């Protein structure tokens, strides 16, 4: 624990810290070798995962930290002085990661490895999925992200699962998803009230990914907004929604949780291009 920045976790920032070296080393490489790669870490806190990533051979580590206590601590590390660790102060929800990688002299695609603050995990993963799809330079590589277990199950769910919803459809439109490990509350300081899980997201090849994630998000929000209703009723709130069902050849009496990834893509295409 030498070199870690002391400081109590702030509930308002969703902070829960992990110090077990063996677990941190496993998380650092859960998405594959990081040696020689550029990695973005969000919410490094005291620096446990930061140290594991550096020890695993990361070429350039960009740490985004909103809490000045921990940003100051990381700024004092020798790896920061050498330029191998770049500390960025700010809110990851508002940061252009591709620009950060360019300015830091990093390489594309950059991996993202992070024990995400619980209160921003979902919006961040949606942001990164969209940014990666829209990036001409293909800036985003694999992501290894810690979530509340409930969120991890929602990310990895398949059609028909209780956890299947908008988030799973969005994720699987851009990436493969798997749970690499689960961690009990006692692994953290302070312990959260729920289990946590590490999810590995691997970008789909360009010819398998769905490009229009904004449209997919809008359509799935409507479809799952009233998930107990048939799609013909749930999509009434979306202009052109019922018509898209017919154009896509999807039974309007089905419910959103029964549609596959391919069917959601077909439905989205029919909604975006009604004359096609």
Secondary structure, DSSP 8 states (H G I E B T S, - for coil): -TT-------GGGT--EE--HHHHHHHHTTTS--BT-EEEEE--TTSHHHHHHHHTTBSEEEEEES-HHHHHHHHTSHHHHHTSEEEEES-GGG--HHHHHHHHT--SSEEEEEE--TTTHHHHHHHHHHHHHH-TT--EEEEEEEEEHHHHHHHH--TTSTT-SHHHHHHHHHEEEEEEEEE-GGGEES--SS-EEEEEEEE--TTTS-S-HHHHHHHHHHHHHTTTS-HHHHGGGSTTHHHHHHHHT--TTS-GGG--HHHHHHHHHHHH-TT-
